[in-house]
Amino acid sequence: MTLGHVIIPADQTNPRHRHPNCDEILHLLKGRLEHSLGDQKFVLNPGDTISIPAGQWHNARALDGADAEMVICFSSADRETEFEG
């Protein structure tokens, strides 16, 4: 298992990617996020958590002109990441 702290700067996105060998759980601490998961999009508010199954394409965008701060957890200590495109 791996645990991390991530900040996506205001109005920025991280690249669309997937983790073929592990599940991910993301818990939003501050700010708001639009999070894509496969073909779906979800808006997360502080206190919301999203579970991302292994192999699913996803990314997030910080909303409302504010940084989005989150805690992320992966089911593997040796997390693999593949980027789309």
FENLINMO-V719089 format. One record per residue. N is the residue number from 1. RES is the residue in one small letter. PSI is psi in whole degrees, -180 to 180 (999 if undefined). OMEGA is omega as a letter, one per 20 degrees, with the letter a starting at -180 (NA if undefined). Layout:
n;res;psi;omega
N;RES;PSI;OMEGA
N;RES;PSI;OMEGA
//
This chain:
n;res;psi;omega
1;m;146;r
2;t;139;r
3;l;138;a
4;g;165;r
5;h;128;a
6;v;141;r
7;i;125;r
8;i;119;a
9;p;154;a
10;a;130;r
11;d;18;r
12;q;163;r
13;t;159;r
14;n;158;a
15;p;147;r
16;r;131;a
17;h;176;r
18;r;162;r
19;h;99;a
20;p;-19;a
21;n;6;a
22;c;154;r
23;d;157;r
24;e;141;r
25;i;131;a
26;l;129;r
27;h;120;a
28;l;125;r
29;l;-46;a
30;k;154;r
31;g;-169;r
32;r;147;a
33;l;144;r
34;e;118;a
35;h;124;r
36;s;143;r
37;l;105;a
38;g;-125;r
39;d;1;a
40;q;157;r
41;k;140;a
42;f;141;r
43;v;126;a
44;l;139;r
45;n;163;r
46;p;134;a
47;g;-14;r
48;d;150;r
49;t;141;r
50;i;140;r
51;s;128;a
52;i;109;a
53;p;152;r
54;a;137;r
55;g;-5;a
56;q;130;r
57;w;137;a
58;h;162;r
59;n;173;a
60;a;153;r
61;r;129;r
62;a;133;a
63;l;167;r
64;d;24;r
65;g;22;a
66;a;150;r
67;d;148;r
68;a;123;a
69;e;132;a
70;m;163;r
71;v;134;r
72;i;147;a
73;c;135;r
74;f;146;a
75;s;0;r
76;s;142;r
77;a;-18;r
78;d;68;a
79;r;127;r
80;e;145;r
81;t;130;r
82;e;136;r
83;f;143;a
84;e;145;r
85;g;999;NA
//
